[in-house]
Amino acid sequence: MALLAQDSAVPCALVALTVFRAPAWACLICFTSYKERTRICQIFAGIQGPELQKCQEAFSSAFADLADIEINYDDRSHLHDAFTQMTHSLQEIAAAQGSFNVAFPDAAEKMRKVIMKLKGAQACVPPCGFQDVARRFLCYGCYSKACNFPLDCPGERRGLEGEETDLTVTRGQQAKFSCTVNFQLPKEEITYSWKFAGGGLRTQDQSYFRDIPRAQGYLARIRPVQPTHSGTFSCSILHDQRPVARLYFFLNVTSAPPRGEIELQVSFRKVLRWAPKETETLEPWRPSLGELLARPEALTPGNQCLLAALAAVASASATLMVWVFFRWYFKGN
């Protein structure tokens, strides 16, 4: 929907400023045409005469408080529809021979309530980017105002704020870039464009960059990283093919450490992961008979005497058991 009616050309608007004596480009001037406002007063007060001048002055005075209004830029069409409905309502009141001294203040109050219900524009979030959600429309001038920030976003260089985000990666490892900003992006039609300036070049001059066609999302990965990847990567955030913000990442690729150093690091990590076992308790050795017979050094004189005594006791026990058995047998017969 058009912001202004077709009859609201610049010459007519200048005439309206003189006739209505309104503050420069108030909301009434922005969303209604000079022809519409004049037609309303002609219905109220006639085509000519002093009453027409009074009607025009009353119209301007009633809406004077709406001169410095700021609204969200996306709410322009909603406010334009509200003013269009207001002009139709005033024409109906004028045709019914109502009083413009009553109709104009009532209409202005209704429009003020409509504006109060509109959500205000979000605050600008520094330090960069075209923030469409924070764009606002000013009735005092009938123009839109965006955040006065540069398109290029600063990065982090060695922990300090700089022009690019520095990233140092060892050859063969992975490099990852995240193309994100700290302000709200539109929910639809957001695309990402990645470019690269190689040869270890640190720059923001777009003439040095070439497109990376396969990188399309907000996150870009390079693996394995090679020395040819050293240079500046650029990410552009686009909304409906219009640039919103641009970020830069400088990738510094370092050589891998020597093989001997890697092996030493691996050994050191193994030492760090080593944990001592629980302390073992020593118990006295009590050999069995089989161990004594199998180990000649265990047959000490004391052990030999012990074995002879055990053999004598075993032989006497066996003889006694045989004697008891035969005595019982013959006694029974």
C-alpha positions in Angstrom: 0.0 0.0 0.0 1.4 3.4 -0.9 2.4 5.6 2.0 0.9 8.7 0.7 -2.2 9.2 -1.5 -1.7 10.0 -5.1 -2.8 13.6 -4.7 -0.2 14.4 -2.0 2.4 15.9 -4.3 5.1 18.1 -2.9 3.6 21.5 -4.1 0.2 20.5 -2.6 1.9 19.6 0.7 3.7 23.0 0.7 0.3 24.7 0.2 -1.1 22.7 3.1 1.6 23.9 5.4 0.7 27.5 4.6 -3.1 27.1 4.7 -3.3 24.8 7.8 -0.4 26.5 9.7 0.5 23.0 11.0 3.9 22.1 12.4 6.2 20.9 9.6 4.9 17.7 8.1 2.7 16.4 11.0 1.1 13.0 10.8 -2.0 14.5 9.3 0.0 15.9 6.4 1.8 12.5 6.0 -1.2 10.2 5.7 -3.8 12.5 4.1 -3.7 14.5 0.9 -4.3 18.2 0.6 -7.3 17.6 -1.7 -8.9 15.2 1.0 -8.5 17.8 3.8 -9.8 20.7 1.7 -12.8 18.6 0.6 -13.7 17.8 4.2 -13.7 21.5 5.2 -15.7 22.5 2.1 -18.4 20.0 3.1 -18.4 21.4 6.7 -18.2 25.2 5.9 -18.9 25.7 2.2 -16.6 26.2 -0.8 -15.7 29.8 0.1 -16.0 32.3 2.9 -14.5 32.9 6.4 -15.9 29.7 7.8 -13.7 27.7 5.4 -10.6 29.4 6.8 -11.7 28.7 10.4 -12.4 25.0 9.5 -8.9 24.6 8.1 -7.3 26.2 11.1 -9.4 24.0 13.5 -8.4 20.9 11.5 -4.7 21.8 11.9 -5.0 22.7 15.5 -6.7 19.5 16.5 -3.9 17.4 15.1 -1.0 19.6 16.3 -0.1 17.1 19.1 0.6 14.4 16.5 3.4 16.3 14.9 6.4 14.7 16.6 5.1 11.1 16.6 7.6 8.2 15.8 6.3 4.8 14.9 7.7 1.5 13.8 8.5 1.7 10.0 6.4 -1.5 9.3 3.3 0.1 10.9 3.1 2.8 8.2 0.4 1.0 6.2 -1.7 0.3 9.3 -1.6 4.0 10.3 -2.4 5.1 6.7 -5.5 2.8 6.8 -6.5 4.4 10.0 -6.2 8.0 8.6 -8.1 6.9 5.4 -11.0 5.6 7.6 -10.9 8.8 9.6 -11.3 11.0 6.5 -14.4 8.9 5.4 -15.9 9.3 8.8 -15.4 13.1 8.8 -17.0 13.4 5.4 -20.0 11.5 6.7 -20.2 13.8 9.8 -19.9 16.9 7.6 -22.6 15.6 5.2 -24.9 15.2 8.3 -24.3 18.9 9.1 -22.2 18.2 12.2 -19.8 20.7 13.8 -16.2 20.6 12.8 -15.2 22.1 16.2 -16.4 18.8 17.7 -15.6 16.4 15.0 -11.9 17.3 14.6 -10.9 17.0 18.2 -12.7 13.7 18.5 -11.0 12.4 15.3 -7.6 13.5 16.6 -8.2 11.7 20.0 -9.1 8.5 18.2 -6.0 8.7 16.0 -3.9 9.3 19.1 -5.3 6.1 20.7 -4.6 4.1 17.5 -1.0 5.3 17.5 -0.5 4.5 21.2 -1.5 0.9 20.5 1.2 0.5 17.9 4.4 -1.1 19.0 7.3 1.2 19.1 10.4 0.7 17.1 13.2 -1.4 18.7 16.3 0.4 20.0 19.4 0.4 17.8 22.1 -2.1 18.9 25.6 -0.9 18.2 28.1 -1.2 16.6 27.1 -2.1 13.0 24.6 -3.3 10.5 21.4 -2.1 8.8 18.9 -3.0 11.5 15.5 -3.0 9.7 13.6 -3.9 12.9 14.9 -0.7 14.5 13.9 1.5 11.6 11.3 4.1 12.4 9.0 6.6 10.7 8.9 10.2 11.9 5.8 12.3 11.3 7.8 15.4 11.7 9.2 15.4 8.2 7.4 12.3 6.8 10.6 10.3 6.5 12.1 7.1 7.8 15.2 6.9 10.0 17.5 3.9 10.3 20.4 3.3 12.7 23.4 5.3 11.7 25.8 2.4 11.8 28.4 1.1 9.3 27.7 -2.0 7.3 31.0 -3.6 8.3 31.1 -5.1 11.8 34.3 -5.0 13.8 35.8 -8.3 14.9 38.1 -9.6 17.7 41.9 -9.3 17.1 44.1 -10.8 19.7 41.4 -10.3 22.4 40.9 -6.7 21.4 38.2 -5.0 19.2 39.6 -4.7 15.7 38.7 -4.8 12.0 38.7 -8.6 11.6 38.3 -11.6 13.8 41.7 -13.4 14.0 41.8 -17.2 14.1 45.1 -19.2 14.3 44.8 -22.9 13.3 47.5 -25.6 12.9 47.8 -27.2 9.5 45.6 -30.3 9.3 43.1 -29.1 11.9 39.7 -27.5 11.5 38.7 -23.8 11.2 35.2 -22.6 11.9 33.6 -19.2 11.3 30.3 -18.1 12.7 28.5 -15.3 10.8 26.3 -13.9 13.5 25.4 -10.4 14.8 24.1 -9.1 18.1 20.9 -7.5 16.7 17.7 -9.2 15.6 17.5 -10.2 11.9 14.3 -10.4 9.9 12.7 -13.8 10.1 12.4 -14.5 6.4 14.5 -14.1 3.2 17.8 -14.1 5.0 20.8 -15.4 3.0 24.5 -15.6 3.6 27.3 -15.0 1.0 30.9 -16.0 1.7 34.0 -14.7 -0.1 37.8 -15.3 0.3 40.9 -13.2 -0.3 43.9 -15.6 -0.2 47.6 -15.4 -0.1 47.7 -14.5 3.5 46.1 -11.1 2.7 44.5 -9.1 5.5 42.0 -6.7 3.8 38.4 -5.5 3.6 38.6 -4.3 0.0 35.9 -6.3 -1.8 37.9 -6.2 -5.1 40.3 -8.8 -3.7 37.7 -11.3 -2.7 36.3 -14.1 -4.8 33.0 -16.0 -4.1 32.9 -19.3 -2.3 29.8 -20.8 -4.0 29.3 -23.9 -1.7 29.3 -21.8 1.5 25.7 -20.6 2.0 24.8 -20.9 5.7 25.8 -18.8 8.7 28.4 -21.4 9.7 31.5 -22.2 7.6 34.0 -25.0 8.3 37.3 -25.8 6.7 39.0 -29.1 7.3 41.7 -30.0 7.0 43.2 -26.5 7.0 46.1 -26.0 4.5 48.5 -23.1 4.1 46.5 -22.1 1.0 43.6 -21.2 3.3 45.6 -18.4 4.9 43.9 -15.1 4.3 40.7 -13.1 4.9 37.2 -14.6 4.7 34.2 -12.3 4.3 30.6 -13.1 5.2 27.7 -10.9 4.0 24.2 -11.2 5.6 21.5 -10.3 3.1 17.8 -9.7 3.5 15.9 -9.9 0.2 19.2 -9.5 -1.6 20.0 -6.3 0.3 23.1 -6.2 2.5 22.4 -6.1 6.3 25.8 -6.7 7.8 29.3 -7.8 6.7 31.9 -9.6 8.9 35.6 -10.4 8.3 37.7 -13.3 9.6 41.5 -13.5 9.2 42.8 -17.1 9.2 46.4 -17.7 10.1 47.7 -21.2 9.3 50.7 -22.5 11.3 52.8 -25.5 10.5 52.4 -28.8 12.4 55.1 -29.6 15.1 57.9 -32.1 14.2 57.1 -35.8 14.6 59.5 -36.2 17.5 57.7 -33.4 19.4 54.3 -35.1 18.7 55.6 -38.4 20.0 56.9 -36.7 23.1 53.5 -35.0 23.7 51.8 -38.4 23.3 54.1 -40.0 25.9 53.6 -37.1 28.2 49.8 -37.5 28.0 50.2 -41.2 28.8 52.2 -40.3 31.9 49.5 -37.9 33.0 46.8 -40.5 32.5 48.8 -43.2 34.5 47.5 -44.0 38.0 49.4 -46.2 40.5 47.8 -49.4 41.5 46.7 -50.2 45.1 49.6 -51.1 47.5 50.1 -54.8 47.6 50.4 -56.5 51.1 53.1 -59.2 51.5 52.1 -62.4 53.3 54.4 -65.2 54.7 54.9 -68.2 52.4 53.3 -71.4 53.6 54.2 -74.1 51.1 52.1 -77.2 50.5 53.5 -80.8 50.4 53.6 -80.7 46.7 55.5 -77.4 46.7 58.0 -78.9 49.2 58.6 -82.0 47.0 58.8 -79.8 43.8 61.3 -77.3 45.3 64.5 -79.1 46.6 65.7 -75.9 48.3 62.7 -76.1 50.5 63.7 -79.5 52.1 65.6 -78.1 55.0 66.7 -80.4 57.9 63.8 -79.2 59.9 61.3 -79.9 57.1 62.8 -83.4 56.6 62.3 -84.2 60.3 58.7 -83.0 60.1 58.1 -85.2 57.0 59.6 -88.3 58.8 57.4 -87.7 61.9 54.3 -87.4 59.7 55.2 -90.6 57.9 55.6 -92.5 61.2 52.3 -91.3 62.6 50.5 -92.2 59.4 52.1 -95.8 59.4 51.2 -96.3 63.1 47.6 -95.1 62.5 47.2 -97.5 59.5 48.6 -100.5 61.6 46.2 -99.7 64.5 43.2 -99.6 62.2 44.1 -102.9 60.6 44.6 -104.6 64.0 41.2 -103.3 65.2 39.5 -104.5 62.1 40.8 -108.1 62.3 40.1 -108.3 66.0 36.5 -107.3 65.4 36.2 -109.8 62.5 37.4 -112.9 64.4 35.6 -112.0 67.5 32.3 -111.9 65.6 32.9 -115.4 64.1 
